[in-house]
């Protein structure tokens, strides 16, 4: 199973209090000297891999060291390509390189691949240990910053209103933090997603470009792929491809989400109605999960089954609630709130009133519901569920 995006973001490669340092080098003397130096330091667990990174790089995928020291030796181009291969498979550890010299092209390549430090081939073991210490400090700082609160909205069926709920949830989170620019809305429906349309934005999330070269993903490329609503909210939404089957790879998606988690304070995910092979991996990185449903018996039954299956998958370690959207009180007979409570039990997170005219106007104008009506019951009830629940 692929790792969740928060596992990528927080990359826990440590052994207890020690950080695993893997040295890839064909030089036995360097292995022995660095092993002794790291043992004397006491903060690291040493793993030695004899050989050249080009040959042994693919074997590192399962070991996941916290710090990788790559002795690049002769072929810089091939070694940089090997590092790129590691990054493309989700390797998130710190990388320190050793080589005799670097030209401008090599420096740019290493920076693009987030190589943390470079030392000369003849660097003393103590210098390498110091570099490992800097790498560990930088990693811990990144982990402290990777605290994005993530809310995922899962539709029990198509048309239940998750996109509207995702947009309004992001607005509420940004308003609470007084920082709309620190909240990112992400449309993961690569076939029929409409989030960009709802906000009158141009979708720019080109996952095919990243898939072709995962190492290209950096803050600049992410900003290019983001659309910004006038409120400041960031929107990562793909162009629709209604006639093509989803080709998104789970490892790639979780890697992208990990990058977003390092960049924003809040994330709101709008998932597609059709379950994908990567859906569980995405949900594993979410702090709160809401299954959205309409106020009908079949829809609520399906939502309850889905919420129970998600909770069972994670051993109840994730908060999974059900939002009953488009609730309308009927004056004479019909379905009642008590019926929904009986069906959904403890999974019921709350009811959202049916506000078809308000929601339609917001969608047609490319606005957030709150911009149409600052004080409305939909907004108040959703705030109670996602901010206070």
C-alpha positions in Angstrom: 0.0 0.0 0.0 1.2 3.5 -0.8 2.0 5.8 2.1 -0.3 8.6 3.0 0.7 12.1 2.0 1.4 13.0 5.6 3.8 10.1 5.9 5.6 11.6 2.9 5.5 15.0 4.4 6.8 13.9 7.8 9.0 11.0 6.6 9.6 9.2 9.9 12.7 7.3 8.9 14.2 7.4 12.4 15.1 4.4 14.5 13.9 5.5 18.0 15.9 8.7 18.7 18.5 7.9 16.1 18.3 9.0 12.5 19.3 6.5 9.9 22.1 7.6 7.7 22.8 5.6 4.5 26.1 6.0 2.7 26.3 4.9 -0.9 29.9 4.8 -2.0 32.3 2.3 -3.6 35.1 3.4 -1.1 35.5 0.9 1.8 37.7 3.3 3.7 35.0 6.0 3.7 32.5 3.5 5.0 34.7 2.5 7.9 35.7 6.0 8.8 32.2 7.4 8.6 30.7 4.5 10.6 33.2 5.2 13.4 32.5 8.9 13.4 28.7 8.5 13.4 29.0 6.0 16.2 31.0 8.4 18.3 28.5 11.1 17.7 25.6 9.0 19.0 22.8 10.6 17.1 22.8 8.4 14.0 22.3 4.8 12.9 24.7 4.0 10.1 23.8 1.9 7.0 26.5 1.3 4.4 25.7 0.5 0.8 28.8 -0.5 -1.2 28.6 0.6 -4.8 27.7 3.4 -7.1 24.4 5.3 -6.7 23.5 4.6 -10.3 23.5 0.9 -9.7 22.2 0.7 -6.1 19.8 3.6 -6.1 16.7 1.6 -7.0 17.4 -0.6 -4.0 17.0 2.3 -1.6 13.2 2.6 -2.1 12.3 0.2 0.7 15.0 1.3 3.2 13.9 5.0 3.4 16.9 6.4 5.3 16.4 9.8 6.9 19.7 11.1 5.5 21.3 9.8 2.3 25.0 10.5 1.6 25.7 9.9 -2.1 29.3 9.6 -3.2 28.8 10.8 -6.8 32.4 10.0 -8.0 32.8 10.2 -11.7 29.5 10.4 -13.7 27.7 13.4 -12.3 24.9 13.4 -15.0 24.1 9.7 -14.3 24.2 10.3 -10.5 21.9 13.3 -10.7 19.5 11.2 -12.9 19.6 8.5 -10.1 18.7 11.0 -7.5 15.9 12.2 -9.7 14.7 8.6 -9.9 14.7 8.4 -6.1 12.7 11.6 -5.7 10.2 10.4 -8.3 9.4 7.3 -6.3 8.7 9.4 -3.2 12.0 9.5 -1.4 11.7 12.4 1.0 14.9 12.1 3.0 17.7 14.7 3.2 20.4 14.2 0.6 24.1 15.1 1.0 26.4 14.7 -2.0 30.1 14.2 -2.2 32.1 15.0 -5.4 35.3 16.6 -6.6 33.7 19.6 -8.3 30.3 20.8 -9.6 29.7 22.9 -12.7 26.8 25.3 -13.0 24.5 22.7 -14.6 25.1 20.2 -11.9 24.5 22.8 -9.2 21.1 23.7 -10.7 20.2 20.0 -11.1 21.0 19.3 -7.4 19.0 22.3 -6.2 16.0 21.3 -8.3 16.1 17.9 -6.6 16.3 19.4 -3.1 19.8 18.2 -2.3 20.5 19.7 1.0 24.3 19.9 1.1 27.5 19.3 -1.0 31.0 18.4 0.3 34.2 17.6 -1.5 35.1 14.0 -2.0 38.1 14.4 0.4 35.9 15.9 3.2 36.8 14.6 6.7 34.3 12.2 8.4 33.8 14.8 11.0 32.7 17.3 8.4 30.2 14.8 7.0 28.8 14.2 10.5 28.4 18.0 10.9 26.5 18.0 7.6 24.3 15.2 8.9 23.6 17.3 12.0 22.6 20.2 9.9 20.4 18.0 7.8 18.6 16.6 10.8 18.0 20.1 12.2 16.6 21.2 8.9 14.4 18.1 8.7 13.0 18.6 12.2 12.2 22.2 11.4 10.4 21.1 8.2 8.4 18.6 10.2 7.4 21.2 12.7 6.2 23.4 9.9 4.3 20.5 8.2 1.3 20.8 10.3 -1.4 21.6 7.7 -4.8 20.7 9.0 -6.5 18.6 6.3 -10.2 18.1 5.9 -11.4 15.6 3.3 -14.9 15.5 1.9 -16.1 12.3 0.4 -19.3 12.1 -1.6 -21.6 9.2 -1.0 -22.8 9.7 -4.5 -22.7 12.2 -7.3 -24.5 15.5 -6.9 -24.6 15.6 -3.1 -22.9 19.0 -3.0 -19.3 18.2 -1.8 -17.7 20.8 -4.0 -19.9 23.6 -2.5 -19.2 22.2 1.0 -15.4 22.1 0.3 -15.3 25.7 -0.9 -17.3 26.9 2.0 -15.2 24.8 4.5 -12.0 26.4 3.1 -13.5 29.8 3.5 -14.4 29.1 7.1 -10.9 27.8 7.8 -9.2 30.8 6.2 -11.5 33.2 8.0 -10.8 31.6 11.4 -7.0 31.8 10.7 -7.4 35.3 9.3 -5.2 34.1 6.5 -7.1 33.0 3.3 -3.9 32.7 1.4 -2.8 29.9 3.8 -5.7 27.6 2.8 -5.6 25.4 -0.2 -8.6 23.9 -1.9 -7.8 20.7 -3.9 -10.1 19.1 -6.5 -9.1 15.5 -6.9 -11.8 14.7 -9.4 -9.6 14.5 -12.5 -12.5 13.5 -14.8 -15.5 15.7 -14.0 -14.3 18.1 -11.3 -16.0 21.5 -11.3 -14.4 23.4 -8.5 -12.7 25.9 -10.8 -16.0 26.6 -12.5 -17.7 27.2 -9.2 -15.2 29.9 -8.5 -14.8 31.2 -12.0 -11.2 30.3 -12.2 -8.9 28.8 -14.8 -7.9 25.2 -13.8 -4.1 24.9 -14.0 -3.3 21.7 -12.1 -1.5 19.7 -14.8 -0.7 16.4 -13.2 0.6 14.9 -16.5 3.4 17.5 -16.4 4.4 16.4 -12.9 4.1 12.7 -13.7 6.5 13.1 -16.6 9.1 14.7 -14.3 8.2 14.5 -10.6 11.5 16.1 -9.6 10.3 19.4 -11.2 7.8 20.0 -8.4 9.0 23.0 -6.4 7.4 26.1 -4.9 7.6 27.9 -8.2 5.9 25.2 -10.2 3.2 24.7 -7.5 2.4 28.4 -7.6 2.1 28.2 -11.4 -0.4 25.4 -11.0 -2.5 27.2 -8.4 -5.4 29.5 -9.2 -6.1 32.2 -6.7 -9.6 33.3 -5.7 -10.1 37.0 -5.1 -10.5 36.1 -1.4 -6.9 34.8 -1.4 -7.8 31.1 -1.3 -5.5 28.9 -3.3 -7.2 26.4 -5.6 -5.5 23.4 -7.1 -7.9 22.1 -9.7 -7.2 20.0 -12.8 -8.8 20.6 -16.3 -11.7 18.2 -16.8 -11.0 15.1 -18.9 -14.5 13.5 -19.0 -13.8 11.0 -21.8 -10.5 9.7 -20.3 -10.1 7.3 -17.4 -8.2 8.7 -14.4 -4.5 8.1 -14.9 -3.3 9.6 -11.7 -0.9 7.5 -9.8 -1.4 7.1 -6.0 2.2 7.6 -5.1 2.4 10.8 -7.3 -0.8 12.2 -5.7 0.3 11.6 -2.2 3.7 13.1 -3.0 2.0 16.2 -4.4 -0.2 16.5 -1.4 2.8 16.2 0.9 4.3 19.2 -0.9 1.1 21.2 -0.4 1.0 20.2 3.2 4.4 21.8 3.7 3.2 25.0 2.1 -0.2 25.7 3.6 -1.8 25.9 7.0 -5.1 24.3 5.9 -6.0 21.9 3.1 -9.5 20.9 2.0 -9.8 18.0 -0.3 -12.8 17.4 -2.6 -12.7 13.7 -3.6 -14.4 12.1 -6.6 -17.6 10.1 -6.2 -16.0 7.0 -7.7 -13.6 5.3 -5.4 -10.0 5.3 -6.6 -7.1 3.0 -5.8 -5.4 5.9 -4.1 -8.4 7.1 -2.1 -7.5 5.4 1.2 -3.9 6.7 0.9 -5.3 10.3 0.6 -7.7 9.8 3.5 -4.9 8.4 5.7 -3.2 11.8 5.6 -6.5 13.6 6.5 -7.2 14.9 10.0 -10.9 14.8 9.6 -13.1 13.0 7.0 -16.7 13.9 6.2 -18.9 11.7 4.0 -21.6 13.9 2.4 -25.0 12.7 1.6 -28.5 13.9 0.6 -31.5 13.6 2.8 -33.0 10.4 1.4 -33.0 6.9 3.0 -31.0 5.2 0.2 -28.4 7.9 0.2 -28.0 7.9 4.0 -27.7 4.2 4.1 -24.9 4.3 1.5 -23.2 7.1 3.4 -23.3 5.1 6.6 -21.8 2.0 4.9 -19.0 4.2 3.4 -18.2 5.9 6.7 -18.1 2.6 8.5 -15.8 1.1 5.9 -13.4 4.1 6.1 -13.4 4.0 9.9 -12.8 0.3 9.9 -9.9 0.7 7.5 -8.1 3.0 9.9 -9.1 1.3 13.1 -11.2 4.3 14.2 -8.0 6.4 14.3 -9.6 8.9 11.9 -12.6 11.1 12.8 -15.2 10.1 10.2 -18.5 11.9 10.3 -21.5 12.1 8.0 -22.9 15.5 6.8 -26.6 15.3 5.7 -26.7 18.1 3.0 -29.8 19.7 1.5 -32.0 19.0 4.5 -35.5 20.3 4.2 -38.0 20.0 7.0 -41.4 18.7 5.8 -44.5 20.0 7.4 -46.7 17.0 6.9 -45.3 13.5 7.3 -42.3 12.5 5.2 -38.7 11.9 6.3 -37.7 13.4 9.7 -34.5 14.3 11.4 -35.1 11.5 13.9 -35.2 9.0 11.0 -31.7 10.2 9.9 -30.4 10.0 13.5 -31.7 6.5 13.8 -30.0 5.5 10.5 -26.6 7.2 11.0 -26.2 7.0 14.8 -22.9 8.4 16.1 -21.6 9.0 12.6 -24.0 11.9 12.1 -22.0 15.1 12.2 -24.9 17.4 11.4 -27.5 18.7 9.0 -27.1 21.4 6.4 -30.3 23.2 5.2 -31.3 23.1 1.6 -30.4 26.5 0.0 -30.8 25.8 -3.7 -31.3 29.4 -4.7 -28.4 30.7 -2.7 -26.0 28.0 -3.8 -27.1 28.3 -7.5 -26.5 32.1 -7.4 -23.1 31.6 -5.9 -22.1 29.0 -8.5 -23.4 31.1 -11.4 -21.6 34.2 -10.2 -18.4 32.3 -9.4 -18.6 33.3 -5.8 -18.3 31.8 -2.3 -21.7 31.4 -0.7 -20.7 33.8 2.1 -20.1 36.5 -0.6 -23.8 36.3 -1.6 -25.1 36.2 1.9 -22.8 36.9 4.8 -25.2 35.5 7.4 -27.0 32.3 6.3 -28.0 29.1 8.0 -25.9 27.0 5.6 -22.7 28.8 6.7 -23.6 28.8 10.4 -24.4 25.0 10.5 -21.3 24.1 8.4 -19.1 26.2 10.8 -20.5 24.3 13.7 -19.7 21.0 12.1 -16.2 21.7 10.7 -14.9 24.2 13.3 -16.5 23.2 16.5 -17.2 19.5 16.0 
